[in-house]
Amino acid sequence: MVRESFERELRRLQQEVVELGAMVEEAIQKAVEALKARDKALAREVVHGDALINRRRLEIEERCLELLATQQPMARDLRIFTAVLHIVTDLERMGDHAEGLGKIVLRLEDEPWIKPLLDIPRMRDIAVAMLRDALQAFVHSDAQEARAIAQRDDEVDALHDQVHRELFFLMIQNPRNVTQATYLMWATHGLERIADLVTNVCERVVFVSTGVMEELNVSGE
């Protein structure tokens, strides 16, 4: 009976991690939409919302430590607790990158785009899909799926490199493009880092499932 109660608490803890992930996903989605539309009000919403993500991370950590202190976790339980503590940290960092995107929008001048914003939304779409799938893999302790998700980071890296090449060319072509191109480079870097952090989450999923830490997608670094 005690074990069943503890299992319910573990499932609840994992669900709280998924809910935090949904908050982070929403922040990333809104940040890129704000960038596309030059929507400063939406950008401010993302920036101000980062404090809520940070608070939820701390609440989950406190709950995790409380369960560690009051229960008698077995080896696999300890792996789950360790994974939760690392995953919520990575989720908060993803939220920080979304906040950074929002701040970029607030700094942009109202001038025409130097290039169509096609690849940045694609990077966003891949990254948030990776995040959503990685958290489901965590709930189901699916190491095979986690490894497959981590491989999708290569797509984000390829788009990141492509956008940077295009922006470098535009800066060389016209020095007046430098400021906007720099902001867009920062935006793509933030999204690339979000995908890297999802890969970290996938590594924790593998750890929970197998008890072994694997460095995933090394070739994509």
BELNOR-V556804 format. One line per field, one symbol per residue. ss: DSSP state (2 for helix, 1 for strand, 0 for the rest). burial: + if it has 24 or more other ideal C-beta (glycine too) atoms within 12 Angstrom, else -. Layout:
ss->???
burial->???
This chain:
ss->02222222222222222222222222222222222220022222222222222222222222222222220000222222222222222222222222222222222000000000002222222222222222222222002222222220222222222222222222222022222222222222222222222222222222222200000002220
burial->--------++--++-+++++++++++++++++++++-----++-+++-++--++-++--++-++--+---+-+---+-++++++++++++++++++++++++++++-+----+++-+-+++++++++++++++++++++-+-+-+++-+++++++++-++--++-++--+------+--++-+++++++++++++++++++++++++++------++----
